[in-house]
Amino acid sequence: MQGGAPSDPSEADDDYSAEGEYEGEAQFNQWLAEQAKSRDPRSKQLTAEQHKHLFTVLDGWEQLSPSQRKARALAYEHGCHTTVYRNGLRMQVTQFGGERVLVFKPEKPDDDDLASEEVLAVVSHDGRRWKDLVNAHGADHKKAKTLQREVKRLHGNSITQAEQLKFLTLCNACMRRKPALKTGPAGHKPIIAKGLGARGQFDLIDFSAYASENDGFRHLPPPPIHT
């Protein structure tokens, strides 16, 4: 399935347990819980409980009368009722991959968009954020802008860049594949001198083995060449 199709939990588990590449799920979820404490209620990043309740409230939202919408919005327990109306404008519950899921509405819908799974991004939440990132990261270990584009395609703005960066620090394979430092080519650095004879160069002969016989000197200049 393409687009933002929910990842198969069994497939994700096989991926990150077989090779031991992803061992930081507990650490990631603990960090995520700390972030959630200071999260704006209007944020697109949802806890599992917020996602569950919002799903219930928005299911069939388009077909409700204004009074029915108001009743549902007032019953929402994770923020003021305006939060529900705001999310109702950008999210919807739809049939997706054989199940009903909460997705972001297409930014530029046309006649075929609402029926196409290509353009729908599934709303992630804290309870499945790790597995969604594993799925987006893929076997090719996407990073930086490549990962951001894939996350945006699959899950819209429901996974922040900070969460993606935290995830990458917990991917053992990515930590082992840090790029090597680039060094310039040897012998191409110019030597700057203020004038003729300002800098000198001469070779030293390694006499470390005879230091005791040469008053402790380990490197001696070569004898002068007489012409």
Backbone as JSON, one array per atom type, in Angstrom:
{
  "sequence": "MQGGAPSDPSEADDDYSAEGEYEGEAQFNQWLAEQAKSRDPRSKQLTAEQHKHLFTVLDGWEQLSPSQRKARALAYEHGCHTTVYRNGLRMQVTQFGGERVLVFKPEKPDDDDLASEEVLAVVSHDGRRWKDLVNAHGADHKKAKTLQREVKRLHGNSITQAEQLKFLTLCNACMRRKPALKTGPAGHKPIIAKGLGARGQFDLIDFSAYASENDGFRHLPPPPIHT",
  "N": [[0.84, -1.19, 0.0], [0.47, 2.26, -0.72], [1.21, 5.77, -0.08], [0.14, 7.06, 3.08], [-0.15, 4.63, 4.46], [-0.94, 2.61, 7.28], [1.67, 1.1, 9.1], [2.51, -2.39, 9.21], [2.49, -3.86, 12.28], [3.73, -6.33, 12.91], [5.56, -6.65, 10.84], [7.21, -4.44, 11.27], [8.26, -5.06, 13.79], [9.8, -7.33, 13.18], [11.69, -6.12, 11.61], [13.15, -4.33, 13.26], [14.03, -5.9, 15.38], [15.3, -8.17, 14.55], [17.89, -7.6, 13.56], [18.84, -6.03, 15.51], [18.98, -3.28, 15.19], [17.35, -1.22, 16.06], [17.02, -0.37, 19.17], [16.14, 1.37, 21.01], [13.5, 1.96, 21.73], [12.08, 2.12, 24.21], [13.5, 4.14, 25.48], [13.05, 6.24, 23.7], [10.24, 6.54, 23.9], [10.03, 7.31, 26.56], [11.34, 9.77, 26.49], [9.55, 11.04, 24.76], [7.25, 11.15, 26.34], [8.03, 13.02, 28.24], [8.23, 15.27, 26.62], [5.57, 15.6, 25.95], [4.39, 16.68, 28.19], [4.74, 19.41, 28.18], [3.49, 20.18, 25.89], [1.63, 22.06, 23.53], [-1.9, 22.21, 23.68], [-3.16, 22.63, 21.26], [-1.55, 21.51, 19.43], [-0.46, 19.46, 16.64], [0.62, 17.13, 17.33], [-0.28, 14.27, 18.91], [-1.3, 12.53, 21.88], [-1.79, 9.02, 22.6], [-4.27, 8.7, 23.83], [-5.56, 11.14, 23.29], [-5.71, 10.94, 20.5], [-7.38, 8.7, 20.2], [-9.8, 9.64, 21.31], [-10.29, 11.87, 19.72], [-10.6, 10.66, 17.26], [-13.03, 9.33, 17.69], [-14.74, 11.51, 18.04], [-14.57, 12.86, 15.55], [-15.42, 11.02, 13.7], [-17.54, 10.58, 11.12], [-18.05, 13.28, 11.05], [-18.53, 15.16, 8.99], [-21.12, 14.65, 8.23], [-22.7, 15.46, 10.3], [-25.08, 17.56, 11.99], [-25.0, 21.13, 12.8], [-25.67, 21.41, 15.56], [-25.22, 18.83, 16.52], [-22.5, 18.59, 16.07], [-21.56, 20.51, 17.83], [-22.29, 19.39, 20.27], [-20.67, 17.1, 20.32], [-18.15, 18.31, 20.24], [-18.09, 19.71, 22.68], [-17.95, 17.58, 24.35], [-15.43, 16.69, 24.15], [-12.47, 15.8, 25.79], [-9.86, 16.66, 25.9], [-8.96, 19.28, 25.62], [-10.15, 22.58, 24.66], [-13.41, 23.13, 23.13], [-13.05, 24.38, 20.71], [-10.77, 23.32, 19.69], [-11.54, 20.9, 18.62], [-13.15, 21.73, 16.45], [-11.19, 23.01, 14.94], [-9.47, 20.86, 14.32], [-11.29, 19.39, 12.91], [-11.36, 20.7, 10.52], [-8.95, 20.1, 9.33], [-8.53, 17.4, 9.53], [-9.84, 14.06, 9.03], [-11.95, 11.19, 9.39], [-11.61, 8.23, 7.68], [-12.14, 5.5, 5.35], [-9.46, 3.37, 5.04], [-7.03, 1.4, 3.75], [-8.49, -0.9, 4.41], [-9.47, -0.39, 6.92], [-10.94, 1.95, 9.27], [-9.5, 5.04, 9.69], [-7.8, 7.89, 11.17], [-6.99, 10.65, 9.27], [-5.03, 13.21, 7.6], [-6.61, 15.81, 5.82], [-6.39, 16.27, 2.25], [-4.22, 18.87, 1.07], [-4.74, 20.27, -1.27], [-7.41, 19.43, -2.46], [-8.96, 17.48, -5.05], [-11.38, 16.13, -7.36], [-10.8, 13.39, -7.24], [-9.18, 13.01, -5.07], [-10.12, 12.47, -2.42], [-10.8, 9.86, -2.58], [-8.5, 8.59, -3.02], [-5.73, 6.78, -1.83], [-3.19, 7.59, -2.14], [-2.72, 10.27, -1.54], [-3.35, 10.65, 1.07], [-2.43, 11.22, 4.42], [-1.65, 9.49, 7.28], [-2.62, 10.25, 10.58], [-0.3, 10.34, 13.08], [0.46, 9.19, 16.45], [1.54, 9.38, 19.93], [1.61, 6.76, 20.88], [2.22, 5.16, 18.71], [4.25, 6.35, 17.44], [7.01, 5.62, 17.33], [7.02, 3.19, 15.81], [5.94, 4.17, 13.44], [8.0, 5.86, 12.64], [10.06, 4.01, 12.28], [9.02, 2.66, 10.09], [8.97, 4.73, 8.17], [11.65, 5.36, 8.06], [12.82, 3.09, 6.94], [14.41, 0.3, 5.15], [16.59, 1.32, 3.87], [17.53, 3.24, 5.51], [16.77, 6.12, 5.73], [17.67, 9.55, 6.06], [17.92, 12.92, 7.43], [16.79, 15.34, 5.11], [15.64, 13.54, 3.34], [14.35, 11.69, 5.0], [12.59, 13.46, 6.28], [10.91, 14.22, 4.15], [9.7, 11.75, 3.57], [8.37, 11.17, 5.98], [6.62, 13.34, 6.03], [5.07, 12.71, 3.81], [3.88, 10.3, 4.61], [2.74, 10.83, 7.13], [2.02, 13.49, 7.43], [2.1, 16.49, 9.31], [2.28, 15.36, 11.81], [4.43, 14.27, 13.08], [7.21, 15.59, 14.5], [10.21, 17.45, 13.52], [12.12, 17.4, 15.52], [11.47, 15.03, 16.84], [12.09, 13.22, 14.84], [14.88, 13.58, 14.64], [15.66, 12.75, 17.19], [14.95, 10.08, 17.03], [16.78, 9.17, 15.08], [19.17, 9.28, 16.48], [18.96, 7.03, 17.98], [19.13, 4.92, 16.32], [21.05, 2.28, 15.71], [22.45, 1.46, 13.41], [22.64, 3.81, 11.88], [24.2, 5.38, 13.56], [26.56, 4.01, 13.44], [27.29, 4.51, 10.89], [28.33, 7.08, 10.54], [29.39, 9.88, 8.65], [32.73, 10.11, 7.36], [35.27, 12.46, 8.31], [36.07, 15.06, 6.08], [39.1, 15.59, 4.45], [41.58, 17.74, 3.13], [43.47, 17.44, 0.03], [46.76, 16.02, 0.25], [49.85, 17.84, 0.23], [49.11, 20.06, -1.24], [48.92, 22.48, -0.05], [49.77, 25.78, 0.08], [52.92, 27.26, 1.01], [53.47, 30.03, 2.86], [55.63, 32.76, 2.77], [57.33, 35.57, 4.14], [59.44, 36.77, 2.85], [62.52, 36.39, 0.93], [64.45, 33.82, 2.18], [63.15, 33.88, 4.62], [61.89, 31.68, 5.6], [63.0, 28.43, 6.37], [63.98, 25.1, 5.41], [64.79, 21.84, 6.29], [65.95, 18.47, 6.42], [65.69, 15.94, 8.97], [67.63, 13.48, 10.63], [66.73, 10.4, 11.98], [67.87, 9.59, 15.04], [67.07, 8.2, 17.27], [67.66, 5.75, 18.42], [70.25, 6.08, 19.24], [70.27, 7.99, 21.17], [71.28, 8.1, 23.78], [73.98, 8.26, 23.39], [74.31, 10.66, 22.26], [73.97, 12.92, 23.86], [71.26, 12.93, 24.52], [69.91, 13.9, 22.32], [67.61, 13.24, 19.76], [67.05, 13.61, 17.09], [69.02, 14.51, 14.42], [70.59, 16.96, 12.35], [71.45, 16.5, 8.9], [74.84, 16.0, 7.73], [76.71, 18.84, 6.5], [76.79, 19.64, 3.02], [79.55, 19.81, 1.06], [80.72, 21.74, -1.55]],
  "CA": [[0.0, 0.0, 0.0], [1.25, 3.47, -0.82], [0.71, 6.86, 0.73], [0.4, 6.96, 4.5], [-0.74, 3.4, 4.97], [-0.4, 2.21, 8.57], [2.65, 0.02, 9.0], [2.14, -3.64, 9.83], [3.32, -3.98, 13.48], [4.55, -7.53, 12.89], [6.67, -6.42, 9.94], [8.12, -3.49, 11.9], [8.95, -5.75, 14.87], [10.82, -8.17, 12.59], [12.72, -5.26, 11.06], [14.09, -3.73, 14.2], [14.5, -6.81, 16.4], [16.12, -9.23, 13.98], [19.27, -7.2, 13.43], [19.22, -5.21, 16.65], [19.29, -1.92, 14.76], [16.54, -0.29, 16.82], [16.89, -0.9, 20.53], [15.88, 2.49, 21.9], [12.07, 2.31, 21.76], [11.69, 2.53, 25.56], [14.14, 5.44, 25.73], [12.34, 7.21, 22.86], [8.91, 6.78, 24.46], [10.22, 8.07, 27.79], [11.61, 11.15, 26.05], [8.31, 11.55, 24.19], [6.35, 11.45, 27.46], [8.48, 14.28, 28.82], [7.86, 16.34, 25.69], [4.11, 15.76, 25.94], [3.97, 17.45, 29.36], [4.76, 20.85, 27.87], [2.98, 20.33, 24.54], [0.45, 22.91, 23.34], [-3.09, 21.4, 23.38], [-3.54, 22.82, 19.87], [-0.53, 20.88, 18.6], [-0.86, 18.33, 15.81], [1.19, 15.94, 17.94], [-1.31, 13.76, 19.81], [-1.06, 11.33, 22.68], [-2.65, 7.92, 22.17], [-5.61, 8.94, 24.35], [-6.12, 12.23, 22.5], [-5.99, 10.41, 19.17], [-8.54, 7.82, 20.31], [-11.01, 10.42, 21.54], [-10.51, 12.71, 18.55], [-11.12, 9.75, 16.24], [-14.45, 9.1, 17.99], [-15.47, 12.76, 17.84], [-14.58, 13.27, 14.14], [-15.97, 9.97, 12.85], [-18.83, 11.02, 10.58], [-18.18, 14.7, 11.35], [-19.08, 15.91, 7.84], [-22.56, 14.41, 8.1], [-23.41, 15.93, 11.49], [-25.67, 18.9, 11.98], [-24.25, 22.03, 13.68], [-25.92, 21.13, 16.98], [-24.56, 17.57, 16.85], [-21.07, 18.88, 16.13], [-21.31, 21.25, 19.06], [-22.39, 18.44, 21.38], [-19.46, 16.27, 20.32], [-17.01, 19.17, 20.57], [-18.13, 20.0, 24.11], [-17.64, 16.35, 25.08], [-14.0, 16.38, 23.99], [-11.86, 15.95, 27.11], [-8.43, 16.95, 25.84], [-8.79, 20.65, 25.14], [-11.42, 23.28, 24.49], [-14.19, 22.64, 22.0], [-12.55, 24.96, 19.45], [-9.73, 22.4, 19.19], [-12.23, 19.91, 17.79], [-13.54, 22.37, 15.19], [-9.97, 23.25, 14.18], [-9.04, 19.58, 13.79], [-12.29, 18.96, 11.94], [-11.05, 21.35, 9.24], [-7.72, 19.57, 8.74], [-8.48, 15.95, 9.65], [-11.08, 13.34, 8.79], [-11.91, 9.73, 9.55], [-11.97, 7.66, 6.39], [-11.77, 4.1, 5.12], [-8.09, 3.43, 4.57], [-6.35, 0.12, 3.92], [-9.36, -1.9, 5.01], [-9.94, 0.01, 8.25], [-11.22, 3.38, 9.39], [-8.38, 5.69, 10.37], [-7.78, 9.35, 11.18], [-5.99, 11.11, 8.31], [-5.07, 14.62, 7.24], [-7.25, 16.09, 4.54], [-5.45, 16.78, 1.24], [-4.1, 20.33, 1.08], [-5.39, 20.77, -2.48], [-8.24, 18.29, -2.91], [-9.72, 17.53, -6.3], [-12.49, 15.16, -7.37], [-10.36, 12.03, -6.97], [-8.28, 12.96, -3.91], [-10.7, 11.88, -1.22], [-10.91, 8.42, -2.78], [-7.17, 8.07, -3.32], [-4.87, 6.6, -0.67], [-1.9, 8.16, -2.47], [-2.54, 11.62, -1.03], [-3.76, 10.71, 2.46], [-1.38, 11.01, 5.41], [-2.23, 9.01, 8.53], [-2.24, 11.02, 11.77], [0.41, 9.52, 14.05], [0.3, 9.61, 17.85], [2.67, 8.95, 20.76], [1.61, 5.32, 21.07], [2.72, 4.46, 17.53], [5.23, 7.22, 16.77], [8.24, 4.88, 17.09], [6.83, 2.26, 14.68], [5.76, 4.97, 12.23], [9.32, 6.34, 12.24], [10.77, 2.84, 11.75], [8.46, 2.41, 8.77], [9.41, 5.8, 7.27], [13.12, 5.26, 7.98], [13.0, 2.07, 5.92], [15.6, -0.54, 5.13], [17.71, 2.1, 3.35], [17.92, 4.17, 6.58], [16.67, 7.51, 5.28], [18.08, 10.54, 7.05], [17.83, 14.34, 7.07], [15.66, 15.78, 4.3], [14.97, 12.37, 2.75], [13.44, 11.19, 6.03], [11.55, 14.47, 6.48], [9.94, 14.12, 3.04], [8.94, 10.5, 3.71], [7.48, 11.34, 7.13], [5.58, 14.28, 5.6], [4.19, 11.99, 2.89], [3.14, 9.25, 5.3], [2.07, 11.24, 8.37], [1.79, 14.93, 7.49], [2.86, 17.22, 10.33], [2.02, 14.78, 13.13], [5.72, 13.87, 13.65], [8.06, 16.78, 14.39], [11.6, 17.24, 13.14], [12.84, 17.03, 16.74], [11.22, 13.6, 17.07], [12.86, 12.48, 13.84], [16.3, 13.63, 15.02], [15.83, 11.89, 18.36], [14.88, 8.7, 16.54], [18.02, 8.84, 14.37], [20.25, 9.03, 17.45], [18.73, 5.72, 18.58], [19.3, 3.91, 15.28], [22.43, 1.82, 15.81], [23.08, 1.42, 12.09], [22.97, 5.18, 11.47], [25.29, 5.86, 14.4], [27.8, 3.37, 12.96], [27.61, 4.99, 9.53], [28.6, 8.51, 10.52], [30.32, 10.19, 7.55], [34.1, 10.42, 7.76], [35.65, 13.85, 8.13], [36.73, 15.31, 4.81], [40.38, 16.26, 4.57], [42.08, 18.23, 1.85], [44.54, 16.62, -0.56], [48.08, 16.29, 0.8], [50.84, 18.45, -0.66], [48.55, 21.15, -2.06], [48.77, 23.67, 0.77], [50.92, 26.67, -0.19], [53.72, 27.76, 2.13], [53.56, 31.48, 2.73], [56.84, 33.34, 3.36], [57.34, 37.05, 4.05], [60.49, 37.2, 1.93], [63.56, 35.42, 0.63], [65.2, 33.38, 3.35], [62.38, 34.04, 5.85], [61.56, 30.33, 6.06], [63.98, 27.44, 5.96], [63.52, 23.72, 5.49], [65.85, 20.84, 6.21], [65.57, 17.14, 6.88], [66.33, 15.45, 10.18], [67.92, 12.05, 10.64], [66.26, 9.8, 13.22], [68.92, 8.96, 15.83], [66.47, 7.86, 18.57], [68.32, 4.56, 18.97], [71.56, 6.46, 19.75], [70.1, 9.22, 21.95], [72.15, 8.09, 24.97], [75.34, 8.56, 22.98], [74.31, 11.99, 21.63], [73.48, 13.88, 24.85], [69.79, 12.95, 24.55], [69.32, 14.36, 21.06], [67.02, 12.13, 19.01], [67.06, 13.92, 15.66], [70.19, 15.3, 14.1], [70.61, 17.41, 10.97], [72.47, 15.81, 8.09], [76.08, 16.77, 7.6], [76.67, 19.8, 5.38], [77.31, 19.18, 1.75], [80.58, 20.73, 0.58], [80.86, 21.75, -3.0]],
  "C": [[0.87, 1.23, 0.0], [0.65, 4.54, 0.06], [1.03, 6.65, 2.17], [-0.19, 5.74, 5.13], [-0.13, 3.02, 6.3], [0.55, 1.05, 8.39], [2.12, -1.22, 9.71], [3.03, -3.84, 11.05], [4.22, -5.2, 13.45], [5.76, -7.35, 12.0], [7.69, -5.49, 10.57], [8.92, -4.18, 12.99], [10.09, -6.61, 14.31], [12.0, -7.33, 12.13], [13.69, -4.79, 12.14], [14.5, -4.64, 15.34], [15.46, -7.85, 15.85], [17.59, -8.85, 13.95], [19.72, -6.31, 14.59], [19.54, -3.77, 16.3], [18.55, -0.88, 15.57], [16.29, -0.85, 18.21], [16.48, 0.19, 21.51], [14.43, 2.89, 22.02], [11.66, 2.81, 23.14], [12.26, 3.9, 25.88], [13.43, 6.54, 24.94], [10.98, 7.55, 23.46], [8.99, 7.55, 25.78], [10.49, 9.54, 27.48], [10.34, 11.8, 25.51], [7.32, 11.94, 25.28], [6.73, 12.76, 28.13], [8.1, 15.46, 27.93], [6.37, 16.64, 25.74], [3.62, 16.62, 27.1], [3.89, 18.94, 29.07], [4.19, 21.15, 26.48], [1.73, 21.2, 24.51], [-0.75, 22.03, 22.99], [-3.53, 21.51, 21.92], [-2.57, 22.15, 18.9], [-1.1, 19.73, 17.78], [-0.25, 17.03, 16.32], [0.26, 15.46, 19.05], [-0.78, 12.61, 20.66], [-2.0, 10.24, 22.16], [-4.1, 8.15, 22.62], [-6.3, 10.07, 23.58], [-6.54, 11.74, 21.11], [-7.26, 9.55, 19.19], [-9.84, 8.62, 20.45], [-11.33, 11.29, 20.34], [-11.07, 11.89, 17.39], [-12.63, 9.56, 16.44], [-15.28, 10.34, 17.69], [-15.62, 13.09, 16.35], [-15.13, 12.21, 13.21], [-17.37, 10.38, 12.41], [-19.08, 12.5, 10.77], [-18.87, 15.47, 10.23], [-20.59, 15.76, 7.73], [-23.37, 14.93, 9.29], [-24.01, 17.31, 11.29], [-24.85, 19.81, 12.91], [-24.45, 21.74, 15.16], [-25.25, 19.83, 17.42], [-23.04, 17.76, 16.95], [-20.72, 19.59, 17.44], [-21.33, 20.31, 20.27], [-21.14, 17.56, 21.46], [-18.24, 17.08, 20.75], [-16.95, 19.45, 22.07], [-17.77, 18.78, 24.94], [-16.16, 15.97, 24.98], [-13.24, 16.73, 25.26], [-10.42, 16.43, 27.1], [-8.15, 18.34, 25.28], [-10.15, 21.3, 24.98], [-12.12, 22.81, 23.22], [-13.72, 23.21, 20.67], [-11.45, 24.08, 18.84], [-10.35, 21.37, 18.27], [-12.6, 20.51, 16.44], [-12.31, 22.6, 14.31], [-9.46, 21.94, 13.55], [-10.02, 19.03, 12.76], [-12.05, 19.56, 10.56], [-9.86, 20.7, 8.55], [-7.62, 18.05, 8.8], [-9.84, 15.34, 9.35], [-10.87, 11.87, 9.07], [-12.4, 9.13, 8.24], [-11.57, 6.19, 6.33], [-10.4, 4.07, 4.45], [-7.41, 2.1, 4.83], [-7.18, -0.92, 4.63], [-9.82, -1.59, 6.41], [-10.21, 1.51, 8.26], [-10.12, 4.01, 10.25], [-8.52, 7.21, 10.28], [-6.65, 9.82, 10.27], [-6.1, 12.62, 8.16], [-5.8, 14.78, 5.92], [-6.21, 16.58, 3.54], [-5.42, 18.3, 1.26], [-4.79, 20.96, -0.12], [-6.25, 19.66, -3.06], [-8.85, 18.54, -4.29], [-10.75, 16.4, -6.25], [-12.04, 13.76, -6.94], [-9.57, 11.9, -5.68], [-8.86, 12.21, -2.73], [-10.84, 10.36, -1.35], [-9.55, 7.77, -3.0], [-6.34, 7.96, -2.05], [-3.5, 7.19, -0.91], [-1.66, 9.47, -1.72], [-2.9, 11.74, 0.45], [-2.61, 10.38, 3.4], [-2.03, 10.63, 6.73], [-1.71, 9.84, 9.7], [-1.57, 10.08, 12.77], [0.09, 9.99, 15.46], [1.41, 8.97, 18.68], [2.75, 7.44, 20.9], [2.17, 4.54, 19.9], [3.8, 5.26, 16.81], [6.52, 6.47, 16.41], [8.11, 3.97, 15.87], [6.61, 3.02, 13.38], [7.1, 5.49, 11.73], [10.17, 5.2, 11.69], [10.32, 2.56, 10.32], [8.95, 3.45, 7.76], [10.92, 5.74, 7.03], [13.53, 4.21, 6.95], [14.3, 1.3, 6.01], [16.82, 0.22, 4.62], [18.15, 3.2, 4.32], [17.95, 5.62, 6.09], [17.04, 8.46, 6.42], [17.82, 11.94, 6.51], [16.6, 14.63, 6.22], [14.92, 14.62, 3.65], [13.96, 11.79, 3.73], [12.3, 12.17, 6.25], [10.48, 14.38, 5.39], [9.08, 12.87, 3.17], [7.95, 10.59, 4.86], [6.32, 12.27, 6.76], [4.58, 13.57, 4.69], [3.3, 11.0, 3.63], [2.27, 9.76, 6.44], [1.89, 12.75, 8.51], [2.69, 15.61, 8.51], [2.69, 16.63, 11.73], [3.29, 14.22, 13.78], [6.68, 15.03, 13.43], [9.47, 16.41, 13.94], [12.45, 16.83, 14.35], [12.67, 15.55, 17.05], [11.99, 12.74, 16.07], [14.34, 12.44, 14.2], [16.58, 12.75, 16.23], [15.83, 10.42, 17.93], [16.2, 8.29, 15.89], [19.17, 8.58, 15.34], [20.12, 7.67, 18.11], [18.78, 4.59, 17.56], [20.77, 3.5, 15.27], [23.15, 1.84, 14.47], [23.5, 2.81, 11.64], [24.13, 5.74, 12.28], [26.62, 5.23, 13.96], [28.24, 3.9, 11.62], [27.82, 6.49, 9.48], [29.62, 8.83, 9.43], [31.7, 10.57, 8.08], [34.4, 11.89, 7.5], [36.4, 14.02, 6.82], [38.04, 16.07, 5.05], [40.86, 16.66, 3.19], [43.2, 17.35, 1.32], [45.9, 17.02, -0.01], [48.98, 16.94, -0.24], [50.34, 19.59, -1.49], [48.37, 22.43, -1.25], [49.97, 24.57, 0.54], [51.63, 27.1, 1.09], [53.94, 29.25, 1.91], [54.81, 31.98, 3.45], [56.83, 34.84, 3.16], [58.39, 37.55, 3.07], [61.52, 36.12, 1.73], [64.35, 35.09, 1.89], [64.45, 33.49, 4.66], [61.99, 32.68, 6.44], [62.61, 29.37, 5.53], [63.42, 26.04, 6.1], [64.73, 22.8, 5.41], [65.35, 19.54, 6.81], [66.33, 16.77, 8.14], [66.52, 13.95, 10.07], [67.51, 11.49, 11.99], [67.4, 9.04, 13.9], [68.38, 8.55, 17.2], [67.19, 6.7, 19.22], [69.67, 4.9, 19.61], [71.49, 7.71, 20.61], [71.04, 9.26, 23.14], [73.59, 8.45, 24.63], [75.44, 9.95, 22.35], [73.67, 13.03, 22.55], [71.96, 14.02, 24.83], [69.14, 13.44, 23.28], [68.85, 13.17, 20.23], [67.05, 12.37, 17.5], [68.22, 14.86, 15.37], [70.12, 15.76, 12.64], [71.68, 16.64, 10.2], [73.74, 16.64, 8.01], [76.0, 17.73, 6.42], [77.31, 19.21, 4.13], [78.32, 20.21, 1.24], [80.7, 20.63, -0.95], [82.19, 22.37, -3.38]]
}
